[in-house]
Amino acid sequence: MPGFLNSRIFKVYIVPGAVFQSVMVGGGYGTGREIVEYFTRFGFLGGLLGLGIAFACMAAILALTFEFARLFKVYDYRNFFKQLLGRGWVAFEALIILLFLLVLAVLASAAGNILQDNFGISYGAGLSIMLVVVGVLTFFGRDVIAKVLTFWSFFLYAVFFTFFITVFSNDWAPISTAMAQAEVLDGWWQSGFRYALYNIAAAPLLLYVARAFETRKEAVGSGIIAAAIAMLPAVVFQFAFFAAYPEILEQPIPTYWMMGQLGMSVLLVVYSIMLFGTFIETGAGMLQGINERIDAYLEEKRGQGLSRVAHAVIAVSAIGVSAILSLWGITSLIAQGYGTMAWGFLLVYVIPLITIGFYRIIKSGKQ
């Protein structure tokens, strides 16, 4: 097993997907609410079709992103978008700062509340634990963060599939009925596309995982596998939620509600721990992307990046500021414009990548 963990196959095809999934779950579908909103409400088959659209979009964008990063040796988002957009790269940075503030504010709030609600640990103590762990992870840097996010992804899969098996063993009949009816409601493909756009925006923050790629086959293959690793738990949720359909549509935290309904008290505790850890992972993964951007800039200007201590200080400070801003309502302000922000990422990231980026990749291949 240690040999496999140090192999190129693991570093190239597993680590990028595990890192992307770990970052995506905290902001993408950790509570299950996002799956209900974007997929389950469109019916059993409609939700699965929407998941297929989301997977296809993510796979294509991740594959192109990884190959573009490998080809031009750009492993932070600033240099990536300078290659892709030229002087227009600042448009992406403006959007990613807004996304960064929103995600960190939500994560800080959620991490503090989850320990308070489930274990009686105060909000301040929960937030402090998050600050300390994220600070330690960013202090040790990209290699440690990638390994921790990868191993936590295995734990996440174990919890999700335990939930899935428990639901199936208790309530298979309504799931079977939903499968037979194969309901498809209008809007499933638009919702799947929006979901992909909603989550893929964080990919340029994770370019540090692309350093291992040596060939186009590795970059493209890793992008497709990363999309599959990220979306498989969403498919699990889509099946499981139809054990409690349509009541599940009205629940603010569907996964918690289902575990409570089925008497999964032990799994609820384990799930809470997993979710708290995933919030930390999402924050650490995104903050490492910010540190990589700062380091790349400083190395250009003075030949040396920031120290480990500086990385940790930036991470802790960013979370602390985001937690304070969330109390002032900035989370609601940004969230109200999140749909517009998603279309912004389409304009400055996705469209340029599938046009300019794709052309430059093909042109380079011919040369």
C-alpha positions in Angstrom: 0.0 0.0 0.0 2.7 2.6 0.8 4.3 1.9 -2.6 1.0 2.7 -4.4 0.5 5.9 -2.4 3.9 7.1 -3.6 3.4 5.9 -7.2 2.8 8.2 -10.2 -0.6 6.6 -10.8 -1.7 7.7 -7.4 -0.2 11.2 -7.7 -1.5 11.8 -11.2 -4.9 10.2 -11.3 -6.1 10.1 -7.6 -4.7 13.1 -5.8 -6.1 15.8 -8.1 -9.6 14.3 -8.0 -9.5 13.8 -4.2 -8.3 17.4 -3.7 -11.0 18.8 -6.1 -13.7 16.7 -4.4 -12.6 17.7 -0.9 -12.8 21.4 -1.8 -16.0 21.0 -3.7 -17.9 19.0 -1.0 -17.6 21.7 1.7 -19.2 24.3 -0.5 -21.0 22.1 -3.0 -23.0 19.3 -1.4 -21.9 18.5 2.1 -25.3 19.0 3.7 -27.2 17.5 0.7 -29.2 20.7 0.2 -27.4 21.5 -3.0 -28.3 18.1 -4.5 -32.0 18.6 -3.7 -31.9 22.1 -5.2 -30.1 21.3 -8.4 -31.1 17.6 -9.1 -33.6 15.8 -6.9 -36.4 18.3 -7.5 -36.3 17.5 -11.2 -37.4 13.9 -10.6 -35.4 10.7 -10.3 -34.3 10.4 -14.0 -34.2 14.2 -14.5 -31.8 14.5 -11.6 -29.6 11.7 -12.9 -29.6 13.4 -16.4 -28.7 16.7 -14.7 -25.8 15.0 -12.9 -24.6 13.6 -16.2 -24.6 17.1 -17.7 -22.7 18.4 -14.7 -20.1 15.6 -14.9 -19.6 16.1 -18.7 -19.0 19.9 -18.2 -16.7 19.4 -15.2 -14.7 16.7 -17.0 -14.2 18.8 -20.1 -13.2 22.0 -18.2 -10.9 20.1 -15.7 -9.2 18.3 -18.6 -8.6 21.5 -20.5 -7.5 23.3 -17.3 -5.0 20.7 -16.3 -3.6 20.4 -19.8 -3.3 24.1 -20.3 -1.5 24.4 -16.9 0.9 21.5 -17.8 1.6 22.8 -21.3 2.5 26.4 -20.2 3.8 25.4 -16.7 1.4 27.7 -14.9 0.5 26.4 -11.5 -1.2 29.4 -9.9 -4.3 31.2 -11.2 -2.6 34.5 -11.8 -0.1 33.1 -14.3 -2.7 30.7 -15.7 -5.0 33.6 -16.7 -2.2 35.8 -17.8 -1.5 33.1 -20.4 -5.2 32.7 -21.2 -6.5 36.3 -21.1 -3.4 38.5 -21.2 -4.1 41.7 -19.3 -7.7 40.6 -18.8 -6.5 38.2 -16.1 -7.5 40.7 -13.4 -11.2 40.0 -14.2 -10.9 36.5 -12.9 -9.1 37.7 -9.8 -11.9 40.2 -9.0 -14.4 37.3 -9.2 -12.4 34.8 -7.3 -11.9 37.3 -4.4 -15.7 37.6 -4.1 -16.1 33.8 -4.3 -13.2 33.4 -1.8 -14.9 35.7 0.7 -18.2 34.0 0.4 -17.0 30.5 0.7 -14.7 31.2 3.7 -17.4 33.2 5.5 -19.9 30.3 5.0 -17.3 27.7 6.1 -16.2 29.6 9.2 -19.9 30.0 10.2 -20.7 26.4 9.4 -17.6 24.9 11.2 -18.4 26.9 14.3 -22.1 25.9 14.3 -21.6 22.2 13.5 -19.6 21.5 16.7 -22.0 23.6 18.8 -25.1 21.9 17.5 -23.8 18.3 17.7 -21.2 18.2 20.5 -22.0 21.2 22.7 -18.7 22.9 21.8 -19.0 26.7 21.7 -19.1 28.5 18.4 -15.8 30.3 19.3 -14.1 27.1 20.2 -15.2 25.4 16.9 -14.0 28.4 14.9 -10.7 28.4 16.8 -10.2 24.7 16.0 -10.7 25.4 12.3 -8.2 28.4 12.5 -5.5 26.2 14.1 -5.9 23.2 11.8 -6.0 25.4 8.6 -3.0 27.3 9.9 -1.0 24.1 10.5 -1.9 22.7 7.1 -0.9 25.9 5.2 2.3 26.1 7.2 3.4 22.7 5.8 2.3 23.6 2.3 1.0 22.0 -0.9 2.4 18.4 -0.4 0.9 18.0 3.1 -2.4 19.6 2.1 -2.7 17.3 -1.0 -2.1 14.2 1.1 -4.4 15.2 3.9 -7.2 16.1 1.5 -6.7 12.8 -0.4 -6.9 10.7 2.8 -9.9 12.6 4.1 -11.6 12.0 0.8 -11.3 8.2 1.5 -13.0 8.8 4.8 -15.7 10.9 3.1 -16.4 8.1 0.7 -16.7 5.6 3.5 -19.3 7.8 5.3 -21.3 8.5 2.2 -21.5 4.9 1.2 -22.4 3.8 4.7 -25.3 6.2 4.5 -26.3 4.9 1.1 -26.2 1.2 2.2 -28.2 2.0 5.4 -30.9 3.9 3.4 -31.1 1.1 0.8 -31.5 -1.6 3.5 -34.2 0.3 5.2 -36.2 2.0 2.4 -35.5 0.3 -0.9 -39.2 0.2 -2.0 -39.8 4.0 -2.6 -36.4 4.1 -4.4 -37.4 1.2 -6.6 -40.8 2.9 -7.4 -39.0 6.2 -8.3 -36.7 4.3 -10.6 -39.6 2.6 -12.3 -41.5 5.9 -12.8 -38.3 7.6 -14.2 -39.7 11.1 -13.7 -38.1 13.9 -15.7 -39.1 17.5 -15.0 -38.3 20.5 -17.2 -35.1 22.4 -16.4 -32.9 19.5 -15.5 -30.2 20.3 -18.1 -30.0 24.0 -17.2 -29.7 23.1 -13.6 -26.9 20.6 -14.2 -25.0 23.2 -16.2 -25.4 25.8 -13.5 -24.2 23.4 -10.9 -21.1 22.6 -12.9 -20.4 26.3 -13.3 -21.0 26.9 -9.6 -18.4 24.4 -8.6 -15.8 24.5 -11.4 -14.9 28.1 -10.6 -12.6 26.9 -7.8 -10.5 24.7 -10.1 -7.9 27.4 -10.9 -7.2 27.8 -7.2 -6.1 24.1 -7.2 -3.6 24.2 -10.0 -0.8 23.2 -7.6 -2.0 19.6 -8.1 -1.1 19.8 -11.8 2.6 19.9 -11.1 2.8 16.1 -11.4 1.6 15.9 -15.0 4.1 15.1 -17.7 2.0 14.2 -20.7 -1.3 15.3 -22.2 -2.7 11.8 -21.5 -2.1 12.3 -17.8 -3.6 15.8 -17.7 -6.7 15.0 -19.6 -7.2 11.6 -17.9 -6.8 13.1 -14.5 -9.3 15.8 -15.3 -12.0 13.3 -16.3 -11.2 11.1 -13.3 -11.4 14.1 -11.0 -14.9 14.9 -12.3 -16.0 11.3 -11.6 -14.5 11.3 -8.1 -16.2 14.6 -7.3 -19.6 13.7 -8.7 -20.0 10.0 -7.6 -21.2 11.0 -4.0 -23.8 13.3 -5.6 -25.2 10.3 -7.5 -25.3 8.4 -4.2 -27.3 11.2 -2.6 -29.7 11.3 -5.6 -30.6 7.7 -5.2 -30.8 7.8 -1.4 -33.0 10.9 -1.2 -35.8 9.2 -3.1 -36.4 7.0 0.0 -38.0 10.1 1.5 -39.3 11.9 -1.7 -41.1 14.4 -1.8 -40.7 15.3 1.9 -36.9 15.7 1.4 -37.5 18.7 -0.9 -38.6 20.8 2.0 -35.7 20.0 4.4 -33.0 22.7 4.9 -30.4 20.0 5.7 -31.6 16.9 4.0 -28.8 14.5 5.0 -29.2 15.3 8.7 -32.9 15.0 8.5 -32.8 11.6 6.9 -30.3 10.3 9.4 -32.5 11.4 12.2 -35.6 9.9 10.6 -33.9 6.5 10.2 -32.4 6.6 13.7 -28.8 6.8 12.5 -27.5 8.4 15.7 -23.9 7.0 15.5 -23.6 7.8 11.8 -24.9 11.3 12.4 -22.0 11.9 14.8 -19.5 10.4 12.4 -21.0 12.5 9.5 -20.8 15.7 11.6 -17.1 15.0 12.2 -16.5 14.3 8.5 -18.3 17.4 7.5 -16.4 19.6 10.0 -13.2 18.1 8.6 -14.3 18.8 5.0 -15.0 22.4 5.8 -11.4 22.7 7.0 -10.2 21.0 3.9 -12.2 23.3 1.6 -10.7 26.3 3.4 -7.2 24.9 3.4 -7.4 23.9 -0.3 -8.6 27.3 -1.5 -6.1 29.2 0.8 -3.2 27.2 -0.6 -4.3 28.4 -4.1 -4.1 32.0 -2.8 -0.7 31.3 -1.3 0.6 29.8 -4.6 -0.6 32.9 -6.4 1.2 35.2 -4.0 4.4 33.1 -4.0 4.5 33.1 -7.9 4.2 36.9 -7.9 7.0 37.4 -5.3 9.3 34.9 -7.0 9.0 36.9 -10.2 9.7 40.2 -8.3 12.3 39.2 -5.8 13.2 35.6 -6.5 11.7 34.2 -3.3 8.2 33.5 -2.1 6.7 33.8 1.4 7.9 31.8 4.4 5.8 29.0 5.9 4.9 31.2 8.8 3.6 33.9 6.5 1.5 31.3 4.7 -0.1 30.2 7.9 -0.7 33.8 9.0 -2.4 34.7 5.7 -4.7 31.6 6.0 -5.7 32.3 9.6 -6.2 36.0 8.9 -8.3 35.4 5.9 -10.7 33.0 7.8 -10.8 35.5 10.7 -11.7 38.4 8.5 -14.3 36.3 6.6 -15.9 35.3 9.8 -16.2 38.9 10.9 -17.5 40.1 7.6 -20.2 37.3 7.6 -21.5 38.9 10.8 -22.0 42.2 9.0 -24.1 40.6 6.3 -21.5 40.5 3.5 -22.3 36.8 3.0 -25.9 37.6 2.1 -24.8 40.5 -0.1 -22.5 38.3 -2.1 -24.9 35.3 -2.1 -27.6 37.5 -3.7 -25.3 38.2 -6.6 -23.9 34.7 -6.8 -25.9 33.8 -9.9 -24.3 36.8 -11.7 -20.9 35.8 -10.4 -21.4 32.3 -11.9 -22.1 33.8 -15.3 -19.0 36.0 -14.8 -16.9 32.8 -14.4 -18.5 31.5 -17.6 -17.3 34.7 -19.4 -13.8 35.0 -18.0 -12.9 31.3 -17.5 -15.0 28.7 -19.3 -15.6 30.4 -22.6 -12.0 31.6 -23.0 -10.7 28.2 -22.0 -12.8 26.2 -24.5 -12.0 28.7 -27.3 -8.6 30.4 -26.9 -7.3 27.7 -24.5 -8.4 24.8 -26.7 -6.9 26.4 -29.8 -3.6 27.0 -28.2 -3.5 23.4 -26.8 -4.2 22.0 -30.3 -1.7 24.4 -31.9 1.0 23.4 -29.5 0.3 19.7 -30.2 0.8 20.2 -33.9 4.0 22.1 -33.3 
